[in-house]
Amino acid sequence: MRIAIDNREYPVAELATRSFRILPYDGDLIVRQSFGFTMILNIDGEELRTIGRGVVRALNDKEGLVAQFTPPSPAFDKKLTEHVTRTSSHLHPHSPASGKAAKKR
């Protein structure tokens, strides 16, 4: 999975159903900034792309960029939730990207 911000793609370090972490991140966003992005998922050999809006919740060298986002559509949200549920280890529905790290502002 990748996230494209300002025409630059970043690998996703953590993914939850409403948040993601990019590490490392070297772009120009700042905490509490709203931004547009393209989410790029490979699910069952099919590349899915969707445009979304997010808000930066944490940003530093150690944690990278942590952002909350609104699912762009119910159909994509369903596929994303299924993908997060199926994947293991660093991509899971209750990742630290939606909790502890987001509180460190």
C-alpha positions, 0 to 999 in steps of 0.5 A: 500500500502507498499514499501519494501526497503532492505527487510523491508516493510514500509506503505506508508503515501502519494502516488502520481503518481511519488512519495511517502512518508514513515513515519516513516522511519528508514532505511539507505538511504540518500538524493539524493541516488538512491535505488531499492524497491518493490511496493506492492499494493492491488487493487480490492483484488489482490496483485500486486508487482513490482520492481522499482527505486527511488531517495530520495528527502527529509529525516528527522524525521518530513517528513519521506522519500520522494522519486521520482520514475520512473514507472516500466512499462506502464501497472503498471503505468496505474494501479497505476494512476487509484489507486491514482485517486480512493483513497481519502484523504492521497493518491492522485495524487497531494500530497505534496510528489511531491511538497513542501516537495521535495523542502526542501533538 
